[in-house]
Amino acid sequence: MSEETAELQAGPHGAADLELKPALEAMLMVVDEPATEEHLARILERPKRRIGDALRELADEYTVQGRGFELRYVAGGWRFYTRAAYAPAVERLVLEGQTARLTQAALETLAVVAYRQPVSRSRVSAVRGVNCDGVMRTLLQRGLVEEAGAEPETGAILYRTTNYFLERMGLRGLDELPELAPFLPEAEAIEAETQEGVPSFDPDAPDSEDADDKTEL
């Protein structure tokens, strides 16, 4: 066996010999979703606890150094994010001129799902006081919400937010959502007045998006 062939065969098994923190940095540079400690530990052949300690140490080091990025634990895993203080520069580079942002209607609908989940389309429409079928389709396509079974009483499909939602919001879990108590009385009053007669989405019918939903992408 040639030396080159031996190196190629040994390559996948050399992760355990790598310096831990630089190896973690290299891996987190290329992930497209938060990486769990279990996964990183398996790849690097190290104990999960050691991986977790190293990740927290890296996060602290970046903060102390005032780096333009930070390492955050969100949606059950770790991922690099740009630091909020440098958002103006990042926005000009990445977001300027793009039209891929959610409309106000979509943001309102997403907020209802986040706080009321699992929730049906008709209940979301009742809270907003307007048919939300078009916006719900957009949120599904964006991967921000997903189906979560059916309502036992009516058979209506229920929806919830996804891990991608947590990732985009920079949250560890739903318990980190801001307190909504000051706004609940008004929302409940609207729902009580409008939950009767809210039309549901017919997949074979033409789009039935309301006026503010028609501006969706």
C-alpha positions in Angstrom: 0.0 0.0 0.0 1.4 3.4 -1.0 1.9 6.2 1.6 -0.6 8.4 -0.2 -3.3 5.6 -0.1 -2.6 5.0 3.5 -3.1 8.8 4.3 -6.4 8.8 2.4 -7.7 5.8 4.3 -6.6 7.3 7.6 -8.1 10.7 6.8 -11.6 10.2 8.2 -10.2 8.7 11.4 -7.8 11.7 12.1 -10.5 14.0 13.6 -9.7 12.9 17.1 -6.1 14.1 16.7 -7.1 17.6 15.7 -6.8 20.6 18.1 -10.3 20.9 19.4 -11.2 24.6 19.2 -9.9 25.2 15.7 -11.6 22.1 14.5 -14.9 23.3 16.0 -14.5 26.7 14.3 -13.8 25.1 11.0 -16.9 22.9 11.2 -19.2 25.7 12.4 -18.0 27.8 9.5 -19.7 25.5 7.0 -22.9 24.3 8.7 -26.2 25.6 7.3 -28.1 25.0 10.5 -27.2 24.9 14.2 -24.9 22.0 15.0 -25.7 19.9 18.1 -23.1 19.0 20.7 -23.9 15.4 20.1 -23.1 15.6 16.4 -19.9 17.6 16.9 -18.8 15.1 19.5 -19.4 12.2 17.2 -17.5 13.8 14.3 -14.5 14.8 16.5 -14.6 11.6 18.6 -14.6 13.5 21.8 -16.9 13.4 24.9 -20.0 15.6 24.5 -19.2 17.5 27.8 -15.8 18.4 26.5 -17.3 19.7 23.2 -19.9 21.8 25.2 -17.2 23.3 27.4 -15.0 24.2 24.4 -18.0 25.8 22.6 -18.8 28.0 25.6 -15.2 29.0 26.0 -15.1 30.0 22.4 -18.3 32.0 22.8 -16.8 33.9 25.8 -13.5 34.5 24.0 -15.2 36.1 21.0 -17.2 38.4 23.3 -14.1 39.4 25.3 -12.2 40.1 22.1 -15.1 42.2 20.7 -15.2 40.2 17.5 -17.7 41.1 14.7 -19.3 37.7 15.1 -20.5 35.6 18.0 -21.1 31.9 18.7 -24.6 31.3 19.9 -26.7 28.4 21.1 -30.0 28.4 19.3 -32.7 25.9 18.3 -30.8 23.1 20.1 -27.4 23.7 18.5 -24.5 26.1 17.9 -23.9 28.4 15.0 -22.0 31.6 14.2 -23.9 34.8 13.9 -22.8 38.4 13.1 -22.8 40.6 16.2 -25.8 42.9 16.5 -23.6 46.0 16.9 -22.5 45.6 13.3 -25.9 45.0 11.8 -25.9 48.3 9.7 -22.8 47.1 7.8 -24.2 43.6 7.3 -27.6 44.9 6.1 -26.0 47.2 3.5 -24.0 44.3 2.2 -26.6 41.5 2.2 -30.1 43.0 2.4 -29.9 46.3 0.5 -32.1 46.1 -2.6 -33.6 42.7 -1.7 -37.4 42.3 -1.6 -37.4 39.0 0.3 -38.6 40.4 3.6 -41.9 39.3 5.1 -44.8 41.8 4.8 -46.5 43.2 7.8 -49.4 40.7 7.3 -47.0 37.8 7.3 -45.2 39.0 10.4 -48.5 39.4 12.2 -49.6 35.9 11.2 -46.3 34.4 12.2 -46.6 36.1 15.6 -50.1 34.5 16.1 -48.8 31.1 15.3 -45.8 31.5 17.6 -47.9 32.5 20.6 -51.0 30.3 20.0 -49.4 27.1 18.6 -50.5 24.6 17.7 -53.2 26.6 16.0 -55.5 26.2 12.9 -55.8 28.6 10.0 -59.3 29.6 11.0 -58.2 30.5 14.5 -55.3 32.6 13.1 -57.7 34.4 10.8 -60.0 35.0 13.8 -57.3 36.6 15.8 -56.2 38.8 13.0 -59.7 39.6 11.9 -59.0 38.8 8.2 -58.5 35.7 6.1 -54.9 34.5 6.4 -54.7 31.5 4.0 -52.5 33.3 1.5 -50.0 34.4 4.1 -50.0 30.9 5.8 -49.0 29.4 2.4 -46.1 31.9 2.3 -44.9 31.0 5.8 -45.1 27.3 4.9 -43.0 27.8 1.8 -40.4 29.8 3.8 -40.1 26.9 6.3 -41.1 29.1 9.2 -44.2 27.1 10.1 -45.2 23.5 9.6 -48.2 21.1 10.1 -48.6 19.8 13.6 -51.4 17.2 13.3 -55.2 17.9 13.3 -57.6 19.4 15.8 -59.6 16.5 17.4 -62.9 18.4 17.4 -63.0 19.7 13.8 -60.2 17.8 12.0 -58.7 21.2 11.0 -54.9 21.1 10.3 -52.9 22.6 13.1 -49.7 24.6 12.6 -46.6 25.4 14.7 -43.3 27.2 14.2 -40.2 25.3 13.1 -36.6 25.1 14.3 -35.8 27.3 11.4 -38.0 30.0 13.0 -36.1 29.7 16.2 -32.8 29.9 14.3 -33.9 33.0 12.4 -35.1 34.6 15.6 -32.0 33.7 17.5 -33.9 31.8 20.2 -33.0 28.7 22.2 -36.7 27.8 22.5 -40.2 29.2 22.5 -39.9 30.1 26.2 -37.6 33.0 25.2 -40.4 34.7 23.2 -41.2 38.1 24.7 -44.1 38.3 27.2 -47.4 38.9 25.4 -49.7 39.5 28.4 -50.2 43.3 27.8 -51.7 42.5 24.3 -53.8 39.5 25.1 -57.1 41.2 26.1 -57.3 43.0 22.7 -56.4 39.9 20.7 -58.9 37.8 22.5 -61.7 40.3 22.0 -61.0 40.4 18.2 -61.0 36.6 18.1 -64.3 36.3 20.0 -66.0 38.7 17.6 -64.6 37.2 14.4 -64.2 33.4 14.8 -67.6 32.7 13.3 -67.7 32.6 9.5 -64.0 32.9 8.7 -63.5 31.3 5.3 -61.0 28.5 5.0 -58.5 27.8 2.2 -59.7 25.8 -0.8 -56.6 24.5 -2.7 -58.6 24.2 -5.9 -60.0 27.8 -5.8 -58.2 31.0 -7.0 -56.0 32.8 -4.5 -58.1 34.3 -1.8 -55.5 36.5 -0.1 -56.7 39.7 1.5 -55.5 43.0 0.3 -52.5 43.3 2.6 -51.6 39.6 1.8 -51.4 40.3 -1.9 -48.1 42.0 -1.5 -46.5 38.8 -0.5 -43.6 37.5 -2.5 
